Every structure is written in C-alpha cells, then in structure tokens.
Amino acid sequence: MNRVLRSAVFATLLAPALALVAQASEPTNVKELQKARHDHYHKLGDSFKVIRDQIRNDKPDLAAIKTAASVVNDAAATQEKWFPAGSGPEAGKTQAKAEIWSKPAEFKTAMKNFSEAAPKLQSAANAGDVAGIKSAFADTGKTCKGCHESFRAEEH
C-alpha cells in the first residue's frame, strides 16, 4: 500500500511538470506559430519530394518512402492545430490566405480530404506496394493542390 501511495503522490506531482514541458514546446506567440506552421509544411513538402523521386526510380527505396509517408500521415492528423485564429495574414507574412478563417467549412473540407488520403499512402508504403504508392501519392497530391489553390498564397 505504501508503494501505491508513493506512486500516486509522484504522479500527482509529475503531472504539472509534464504540462509545463509540453507547454514550453508549443509556440507562444503568433510569429512563432507562423514559423512552426511554415516549418511543418516545409517538412511535409520535403517528404512529398522524397516519395516523388523514389517512385520515379527503377528501384525505389521503400524504407525512404515509408518514412516520408509517415511524415505525410502525421501532418494530415495534426494540421488542424496549425491554423488558430489570429495567425493569418493580419498577423504578418504568411502564405496562409485569409480564406482559411473566412471560409472555415471549405477549409475543413480541404483538410478532411487530405486526412483521408494520407493514411492510404501510409498503408501502401507500409505494404511496400509500389503501384499502390504511386496511386495513393497521386490522390494525396490532388488534395494538396486543391487546398493550395484556394487557401495558400504564392511565396514571395
């Protein structure tokens, strides 16, 4: 019983510390948030390039595709938190168009399309199915293009 009590006390004391660590890793101001969003999309773009280059190869590196597909899938699962209110063009330089916030239903649909396509790419990559990867990559890429056309400004 003593060990259970100690564990409970330890967990109670540890929870606030873990919350502080998690909070410290979150962006604290709009500029940091915009930079984090940019960095997320840069990493996502790099992963798409890896997959694109590998599926064009006669002997694609399936491990590299699998790793890149995991980044794509993770981005699809977490992208909604990258666009909180107040982090658009009104807050400074960003490629995120104001339409993200003025047309939330349309933006949510675009994100949903991506979040539905990315797991299929991950599944094909995990299976090592090159034909499936090519097909899922094309489908996932279409969801990106659809969002970019309406919600992303060109980089200056």
N, C-alpha and C positions, 0 to 999 in steps of 0.2 A: 504494500500500500504506500509506503514511503516513496518508493521509486515512481509510482504513478503520480503522486502529488508533486514530486520534483519535476517530472516531465510536464505536467500541466502548468506549473509556475513558469518553467523555462519557455514553453510555447507562448504563454501569455506575454512574457517579457520580450520574446523574439519577434512577435508579430509587428509591433510598431517600428522596430528597427528595419525589418524587411520592407515595410511600407515606405520608409524613408529612402531606402536604397532604390526601390522601384521608382519613386517619385523623382529622385535625383537623376535617373537616366532618361526621364521624359523631358522634352523641350519645355523651357519655362517661359519663353516669350514668342511672339509671333514670328520674328525674324529667325529664331532657332527652329521653329516649327516649319517654316517655309523651306529652310535649308535641309531639314530632315526629310521633308517630302521630296524635295529635289533629289537628295541622295538615294532615297528609296527607289525612285523612278530611274535614276541612273543605273543602279544595280540591276533593276529589272530589265532595262534596255541591254545591258551587257549580257545578261543571261539569254535574252532572245537572240542576240548575235551569236552566242556560242552554239545554240541549238541550230540556228540557220546555217552556220558554217559547217557544222558536223553533218547535217542531213544532206548537204551538197557533196560531201566527201564519199568516195567509193567505199571506204571502211570507217564509218563514223565511230567516234569514241563514245560508247554507250554510257560509260561512267560519267563523262563530262556532261552528256545530255541529261542524265538522271539528276545530277547536282543542279544544273541550270533549271530544269523543270521544277525542282523543289523550291527554288527561289521564286519562280513564277507563281507556283501554287500558294506559297506563303504570302506573297504580295496580294494575290486575289482574296485571301482570307482576312487580311488586315487593312486593306486600302481605305475602308470607310473612315477609319480614325485619322486619316491623313488630311482631312478636309474640314476641320472645325470652323464654325462661324468666326468671322473676323480675320481669316487667314488668306483672303483673296487679294485681288489687285489693289483694293483700298488700303491694304497694309504694306504695300511695297512691291518691288519687282517680283513677278511670278509668272509662270506660264499657265497657271490655273485661271481660266476665264471666270468672269462674274456669273455666267450662266450656271455654274455649278451650284451656286446658292440661290439664284433667282428661278431656276428650274429644277428643284430638288427631285421631283418624281422622275424626270427624264434622266438625270444623273444617276439616280439609284438604279434605274433600269440598265443603264450602261455598265455600272459596276456589277450588277447581278449577272449580266451576260458574260462578263469576264470571269466572275467567280464560279460560273457553271462550266465554262470551257477549260479553265486551268486544271482542274482535277483530272480531266480526261487526258490531257497532255502528260500529267504526272503518272497516271496509270499506264499509258503506253510506254513511257520512259522506263518505269519500273519493270515492265514486262519485256523490255528490250525489243519491242515490236517496231522496227524501222518504218514500215508502211503506216502503222498506226500513229507513230510520232509525227510523220510528215502531214498526215491528215489533221491530227489534233493541233499541230503547230499552225497550220493554215487557218483553222477555225478560231483558235485563240488570237491569232494575229488580226483577224477580221474584227474581233471585239475591241481590240486596242485601237484600230483605225477608226471604228465607229465612235469611240469616245473622243479620240483626238480631234476628229472633225468638228465636233460640237463644243468641246469643253477645254481644249488646250490651245493656247496661243503659240504662234511660232516663236522660236528663240531668237533673240536679237544679238 
